[in-house]
């Protein structure tokens, strides 16, 4: 199974930062993707970082890269995890919204199981730190949205919003060593649990 890790946005994407500039989403997502990559590889899993460039790569190009792997390996042999930080404002001031959430495309798909495995890990690491923003209306905790990366990929695809970079407490945790380890391990363990249960 090929696990594609998509670090959201790029250095040239407007906004996408904490109000004090201490957290830049493009850099943070790439750092976390790297931690997940090395964590999975150490455990013998075939992980790859989808976007190695620092600048923003258009969603259409990202999807071309994903679907090329699907063409080579088969749709069922590829997973996509897109890594982001959330924000409720325009980056100019601290905001009150907090929490962690995970998205899949609408409907019942294989991605729902992957999202649930990642969400379960988030509940272990973050339940005493921040809010877990779930939507259980369809029987699982992930939220559903027609995000481009989710609806245009031919493989199972999940997008995580890892706390709010424009909330002081969430941002402080994200930037801490403990926080970075937690965010990485949520993804590593969730992906491994999903793959283990799939066998």
C-alpha positions in Angstrom: 0.0 0.0 0.0 1.3 3.4 -1.0 0.5 6.2 1.5 0.7 9.6 0.0 1.1 12.5 2.4 -0.1 15.9 1.1 1.2 18.9 3.1 -1.4 21.7 2.5 -0.6 25.0 0.8 2.7 26.6 0.1 5.0 29.5 1.0 3.3 31.7 -1.6 -0.2 31.0 -0.4 -1.8 34.2 1.1 -2.6 34.1 4.8 -2.5 30.6 6.2 -0.6 31.7 9.3 -1.0 32.4 13.0 -1.7 36.1 13.8 1.8 36.5 15.4 3.5 34.7 12.5 4.9 32.0 14.8 3.1 29.3 12.8 3.1 29.2 9.0 0.8 26.5 7.8 2.9 25.5 4.7 6.0 25.0 6.9 4.1 23.3 9.7 2.3 20.9 7.4 5.6 20.0 5.8 7.2 19.4 9.1 4.4 17.1 10.3 4.3 15.3 6.9 8.0 14.6 7.4 7.5 13.2 10.8 4.7 11.0 9.6 6.7 9.9 6.6 9.7 8.8 8.8 7.4 7.2 11.4 5.7 5.1 8.8 8.9 4.2 6.9 10.6 3.1 10.2 7.7 0.7 10.7 8.0 -0.7 7.2 5.2 1.1 5.4 5.6 2.6 1.9 5.0 6.3 2.5 5.7 9.2 0.2 5.4 13.0 0.5 3.2 14.1 -2.4 4.4 17.7 -2.6 8.1 18.2 -2.0 8.1 21.8 -3.3 7.9 24.6 -0.8 5.7 26.8 -3.1 2.0 26.0 -3.5 1.3 23.3 -6.1 -2.2 23.6 -7.7 -4.8 21.2 -6.6 -5.1 19.8 -10.1 -1.4 19.0 -10.2 -1.6 17.4 -6.8 -4.5 15.2 -7.9 -2.6 14.3 -11.1 0.2 13.0 -8.9 -2.2 11.0 -6.8 -4.1 9.5 -9.7 -0.9 8.6 -11.5 0.0 6.4 -8.5 -3.5 5.0 -8.6 -2.9 4.2 -12.3 0.3 2.4 -11.6 -0.6 0.5 -8.4 -4.4 0.3 -8.5 -6.9 2.6 -6.7 -7.2 0.2 -3.8 -3.4 0.2 -3.3 -3.1 3.9 -2.6 -4.1 6.1 0.4 -4.1 9.9 0.5 -3.9 12.0 3.7 -3.9 15.7 3.3 -2.5 17.6 6.3 -3.7 21.1 7.3 -4.2 23.5 10.2 -7.5 25.2 10.6 -8.4 28.9 11.0 -11.6 30.8 11.7 -10.4 34.2 10.8 -8.2 36.0 8.2 -5.0 35.6 10.3 -5.0 39.2 11.6 -6.2 38.4 15.1 -6.6 35.6 17.6 -9.9 33.8 17.4 -11.9 31.7 19.9 -12.5 28.6 17.7 -10.6 25.5 18.8 -10.4 21.8 17.8 -9.3 19.0 15.6 -11.4 17.5 12.8 -11.1 15.1 9.9 -12.9 15.2 6.5 -13.9 12.7 3.8 -15.9 13.1 0.7 -19.7 12.7 1.0 -21.2 9.2 1.1 -20.0 5.9 2.3 -16.4 5.2 1.1 -13.3 3.3 2.2 -12.0 6.7 3.4 -14.6 6.7 6.3 -12.8 3.8 7.9 -9.4 5.5 7.6 -10.8 8.7 9.0 -12.4 6.8 11.9 -9.0 5.2 12.7 -7.3 8.6 12.7 -10.1 10.2 14.7 -9.8 7.5 17.4 -6.1 8.3 17.8 -6.9 12.0 18.0 -9.3 11.2 20.8 -6.5 9.5 22.7 -4.0 12.3 22.2 -6.2 15.4 22.2 -9.3 14.9 24.3 -7.8 16.8 27.3 -6.1 19.4 25.1 -8.7 20.7 22.7 -12.1 20.0 21.2 -12.7 17.1 18.9 -15.0 18.4 16.3 -17.0 15.4 15.1 -20.1 14.8 13.0 -21.8 11.6 14.0 -25.0 12.1 12.0 -24.0 9.4 9.5 -22.7 7.0 12.1 -19.0 7.9 12.0 -17.0 10.9 13.4 -15.6 12.4 10.3 -17.1 15.4 8.6 -18.0 15.4 4.9 -17.1 18.0 2.4 -16.5 18.4 -1.3 -12.9 19.4 -1.0 -11.1 19.0 -4.3 -8.5 16.6 -2.9 -11.2 14.4 -1.6 -13.6 14.3 -4.5 -11.1 14.1 -7.4 -8.7 11.4 -6.0 -9.3 7.9 -7.2 -8.1 6.4 -4.0 -9.4 6.6 -0.4 -8.6 10.2 0.7 -8.8 12.0 4.1 -8.1 15.6 5.0 -7.2 16.5 8.6 -7.5 20.0 10.1 -5.1 19.9 13.0 -6.3 22.5 15.5 -6.7 26.2 14.9 -3.5 28.2 14.2 -5.4 31.4 14.9 -6.3 30.3 18.5 -3.6 31.0 21.1 -3.9 27.8 23.1 -4.2 25.6 20.0 -1.3 27.4 18.3 0.9 27.1 21.4 0.2 23.3 21.6 0.9 22.8 17.9 4.3 24.5 18.1 5.3 22.5 21.2 7.4 19.4 20.9 4.6 17.4 22.6 2.1 18.8 20.2 4.1 18.0 17.1 4.7 14.5 18.3 1.0 14.1 19.1 -0.2 15.3 15.7 2.3 13.1 13.9 1.4 10.0 16.0 -2.3 10.5 15.5 -1.7 10.1 11.8 0.9 7.3 12.0 -1.1 5.2 14.4 -4.4 5.8 12.7 -3.0 4.8 9.3 -1.3 1.7 10.7 -4.5 0.7 12.5 -6.5 1.1 9.3 -4.0 -1.0 7.3 -3.8 -3.7 10.0 -7.6 -4.0 10.1 -7.8 -4.1 6.4 -5.7 -7.3 6.2 
